[in-house]
């Protein structure tokens, strides 16, 4: 049965079972593999090769309408365990009915930067925080699809652990 992904219906962010209200937008981390340029005998030029399971540093951004208790709490220089839950809308092409699917993003973050925004009458302050991500996982409709844990040599994409053999070779 074919479905068309349409949009995000809504989302909620939690830390320690507390919902952070006031966020207007979240920019999720980019998952960018580390690469190395290879050249030499047997290669006609240069090629860029990814390093299996190794990713560049990840970061995420949360935007708030105003300075909130949540924005201040997230400035604490410690690990924050974030649970971002998203309801997405799809259209069933057979029935034309809309359906909802759930996506959960789990992150361990530390604050890098907080922009306290602006102050102007009758407007939002546009506060934002940028956070270093040391752990990222994604579940789609209850199934873990992605887990990136550089400190524990874990890189799971679509259920395959790409660092399993590396951990074995290193005796981990």
C-alpha positions as CSV (number, residue, x, y, z in Angstrom):
1,X,0.0,0.0,0.0
2,X,1.6,3.3,-1.1
3,X,1.6,6.3,1.1
4,X,2.8,9.9,0.5
5,X,4.6,11.7,3.3
6,X,2.9,15.1,3.7
7,X,4.0,17.1,6.8
8,X,4.7,17.4,10.5
9,X,1.4,17.8,12.3
10,X,3.0,18.8,15.6
11,X,5.8,17.9,18.1
12,X,6.7,17.9,21.7
13,X,10.1,18.0,23.4
14,X,10.8,16.4,26.8
15,X,13.6,16.2,29.3
16,X,13.0,14.2,32.4
17,X,9.3,13.9,31.6
18,X,9.0,17.7,31.5
19,X,7.5,19.1,28.3
20,X,9.3,22.2,27.0
21,X,6.6,24.5,25.8
22,X,7.5,27.6,23.8
23,X,9.8,26.1,21.2
24,X,8.8,27.2,17.7
25,X,11.2,25.1,15.7
26,X,13.9,22.4,16.1
27,X,16.8,21.9,13.6
28,X,17.9,18.2,13.9
29,X,21.5,17.2,13.6
30,X,23.1,16.6,10.3
31,X,24.5,13.0,10.1
32,X,27.7,13.6,8.0
33,X,30.2,10.8,7.6
34,X,33.9,11.6,8.0
35,X,35.8,11.3,4.7
36,X,39.3,10.9,3.5
37,X,40.6,11.8,0.0
38,X,42.4,8.8,-1.5
39,X,44.9,8.9,-4.4
40,X,47.8,6.8,-5.5
41,X,48.7,3.8,-7.7
42,X,45.7,2.2,-9.3
43,X,43.4,5.3,-8.9
44,X,43.0,7.6,-11.8
45,X,42.8,10.8,-9.8
46,X,41.3,11.3,-6.4
47,X,38.3,9.8,-4.7
48,X,36.6,10.7,-1.4
49,X,35.9,7.7,0.7
50,X,33.7,7.6,3.8
51,X,35.1,6.2,7.1
52,X,32.7,3.4,8.1
53,X,30.6,4.4,11.1
54,X,32.5,7.6,11.9
55,X,30.6,10.8,11.8
56,X,31.5,14.5,12.1
57,X,30.4,16.3,15.2
58,X,26.7,16.8,15.5
59,X,24.7,19.7,16.7
60,X,21.0,20.7,17.1
61,X,19.2,24.0,17.5
62,X,16.1,24.8,19.5
63,X,14.2,28.1,18.8
64,X,12.0,29.7,21.5
65,X,9.5,32.6,21.2
66,X,10.8,34.3,24.4
67,X,13.3,33.7,27.2
68,X,11.8,30.7,29.0
69,X,12.6,28.6,32.0
70,X,13.3,25.8,29.5
71,X,15.8,27.9,27.6
72,X,17.6,28.8,30.8
73,X,17.6,25.2,32.0
74,X,19.1,24.0,28.7
75,X,22.0,26.5,29.3
76,X,23.2,24.4,32.3
77,X,26.6,23.0,31.2
78,X,25.7,19.3,31.6
79,X,24.3,16.5,29.6
80,X,20.6,16.9,28.8
81,X,18.7,13.9,27.6
82,X,16.1,15.1,25.1
83,X,13.1,13.1,23.8
84,X,11.6,14.9,20.7
85,X,8.3,13.3,19.6
86,X,6.9,14.1,16.2
87,X,3.5,13.3,14.7
88,X,3.7,13.1,10.9
89,X,0.9,13.1,8.4
90,X,0.8,10.7,5.5
91,X,-1.8,10.1,2.8
92,X,-2.9,6.6,1.9
93,X,-3.0,6.6,-1.9
94,X,-5.5,3.7,-2.0
95,X,-8.1,5.3,0.3
96,X,-7.0,9.0,0.2
97,X,-7.3,8.9,4.0
98,X,-4.8,10.8,6.1
99,X,-2.8,8.6,8.5
100,X,-0.5,9.5,11.4
101,X,2.9,8.1,12.0
102,X,5.2,8.7,15.0
103,X,8.9,9.6,14.9
104,X,10.9,9.9,18.1
105,X,14.4,11.5,18.2
106,X,16.5,10.9,21.3
107,X,19.5,13.0,21.9
108,X,22.1,13.6,24.6
109,X,23.1,17.3,24.3
110,X,25.3,19.9,25.9
111,X,24.8,23.7,25.4
112,X,27.2,25.3,23.0
113,X,25.5,28.7,22.6
114,X,22.4,30.5,23.7
115,X,21.2,33.6,21.8
116,X,18.9,35.5,24.1
117,X,17.3,37.3,21.1
118,X,15.8,40.7,21.0
119,X,13.4,42.8,23.0
120,X,10.7,44.7,21.1
121,X,7.1,45.6,21.9
122,X,4.5,43.1,20.7
123,X,6.9,40.7,19.1
124,X,8.7,37.5,19.8
125,X,12.2,37.6,21.3
126,X,13.5,34.9,18.9
127,X,15.7,33.1,21.5
128,X,17.7,30.1,20.3
129,X,20.1,27.5,21.7
130,X,22.7,25.5,19.9
131,X,23.7,22.2,21.4
132,X,26.4,19.7,20.9
133,X,25.0,16.2,20.3
134,X,27.0,13.2,21.7
135,X,24.2,10.6,21.1
136,X,21.4,10.4,18.6
137,X,18.7,7.8,18.0
138,X,15.6,7.8,15.8
139,X,12.6,5.5,16.1
140,X,9.9,5.4,13.4
141,X,6.5,4.0,14.4
142,X,8.2,2.3,17.4
143,X,11.1,0.7,15.4
144,X,14.7,1.9,16.0
145,X,16.1,3.0,12.6
146,X,19.1,4.9,13.6
147,X,21.5,5.0,16.6
148,X,24.7,7.0,16.5
149,X,26.9,6.7,19.7
150,X,30.5,7.6,18.9
151,X,31.7,7.1,22.5
152,X,30.5,3.5,22.4
153,X,31.4,2.7,18.8
154,X,27.8,2.3,17.7
155,X,26.5,3.3,14.2
156,X,23.2,1.6,13.5
157,X,21.4,2.5,10.3
158,X,18.3,0.6,9.2
159,X,19.0,-2.1,11.8
160,X,22.6,-2.8,10.7
161,X,25.4,-2.1,13.1
162,X,28.2,-0.8,10.9
163,X,30.8,-0.7,13.7
164,X,30.2,-4.2,14.9
165,X,33.3,-5.6,13.1
166,X,35.3,-2.6,14.1
167,X,34.5,-3.1,17.8
168,X,35.4,-6.8,17.4
169,X,38.8,-5.9,15.8
170,X,39.5,-3.5,18.6
171,X,38.5,-6.0,21.4
172,X,35.6,-3.9,22.5
